[in-house]
Amino acid sequence: MNAQSDERDEAVAAVAAAPATGDVTTGAARPAQEAERVDEPALGSRAPHFIKRSRTLHISWQVGVFVVGLAVVGAGAAMLVLPGPGWVVIFGGMAIWATEFVWAQLVLRWTKRKVTEAAQRALDPKVRRRNIILTTIGLVIVAVLVGIYLVKFGLVMPWKIDE
């Protein structure tokens, strides 16, 4: 090997050996946001090594993954208006795309972060109390509307089954 590749390999080894919260050159602590990202898996293709070796095979693999992911996302979009777990299937298609495409990996990371934040907010006692109060008010309103309907029309259904 030439000297340039040896220097690069040493730099890569130094980065890999550096502590997760310190800088390689100065030893200064990184911001907390960067320290959290260390736990996340690396971005990029997760195709098997023998597929990555051949450019045409890798492109074909990516096209196949894209088509399969598109079919799953399309089925999920159809399930939004038809019976079925639409959003779950759409996120499954995004997960298929995330095995090959960095943009899908970033979208899934963002989505996971937002869902985690929403779950934390939902566990906040003030938010839970507010949600319980709003749900109770909503149920009271629905009960009043059903009561008004029953007083006005009785228990007769609006369609005629006997005829």
N, C-alpha and C positions, 0 to 999 in steps of 0.2 A: 504494500500500500504506500501511497505517497504521504508526504508530511501533512498536507491539508486534511486528509481524511482522518489521520491520527489525532490531530487537534480537535476536529469536530467530534470524534468518538470520545475523547477525553471530556469535552464540554458536556456531551450528552450524559456521560457517566457521572459528572459532577452534579448535574441537575437532578439526576435520579437519586443520588446519594444525599442530596441536601435535605435538611429537615423540612417537614411539610409547612411550617409556619415561618421559616426564615428565608432570606434572599441568598442566592448562591454567592454573589460577590461581596456584599456588605454584611450579611448576617442579620440585616434589619428585618423586623417583623412585617409580614404582609398584612394588608387590610383584611378584616374578618371575612369580607365577602369572598376574597380569593381563597382563603383558608377553607371555607365551606365547599368550594368547588373541587377541592382535591379528592373528596370522597366520590364524586360523580365519575362514571366510566368515561373513557376517552371517546371523542367524537370520530366518526368515520365508518367505513365499511366493515361489516362483520362477516364478510364472505370468507369461505375457506381459503387457505393459502394457495392451494393449487389453482384456484380460480383467479386469484389476484395476479398470479404470475403472467397470465396471458391477457393482453389488453382486450382482444376481441371477445374472449370468454367472459371477462369481467363486465364488459359493456352488455353482453347478452344476458348475463346474470342480473344486472341492474334493470334492464328492460323487463325481464320476467318478474322481478320483485315489484316493479312499478305497476305492471299490469295486474298482478294478483292483488296488490294493495288498493288499486283503483276499483277493482271489482268488489272488494270488501267494503270500501268507503261508499261506493254506489249502492250496494245492498243496504247499508246503514242509512243512507239518505232516503231510500225508498221506505225503510221501516219507520222513518219519522212521521209519515202520513199513513202507513199501513200498520197492522199489528206487529209488534216486535220490539226488541230492545235497541232502538236506533242509535242512540249515543254510544252505547257500549260497543256496538259493531263498528261505528265510525272510529272510535279510539283504538279498536283492534286493528283496523286498516292502517291507522297512523303508526301503530307499533310495528306493523309489517314494513312500512316504508322506513321506519327508523332503523331497521337493520342495515340499510344501505345508504340512506341520505342524511346528511348533516342537518339540513333544514328541518326535517321531520324530528330528528333527535332534539333540536332546540325547541321546537313547538311542544313536544312531549315534556321536556324539562320545565318549560314555562307553565304548562297546564298543571303539572304535578305540584309546582310551587304554589300556584294560585289555589288549587284544591286544598293543599295543606294549610295555607293561610286562612281560607274560609272555614275549615274544620276547627282551627284554633279559635277563630272569632266566635264560632257557634258554641264553643264550650265556655266562653266567657259568661259568668253569672248574670251580668247586666243584659247581655244580648239574649240569653235564654229566657230571662224573665220577660223581656219585651216580646219575644216570639210567642211565649205562652199567653200573654195578655192579648196580642193580636189574633191568635188562633181562637181564643175564647170569644172575643168580640165577633169574629167571623162566624163562629158556630151559632152564637145567639142571633145574629142577623138572619142566617139561613133558617133557623128554627122559627123565627117570627114570620118569615116569608112563607114557609110551609104551612104554618098555622093559619095565616090569612087565606091561602089557597084552599085549605080544607074547610074553613068557615064559609067561603064564598061558593065553592063548587062541590064540596063533599068529597067522599072517597071514590067517586066515579072516575075512571080513567078517561082521558080525552079522546081515545079512539074507540071505535065500535067493533068489538070482537064477535058479537052475536050475529051480525048481519053477513 
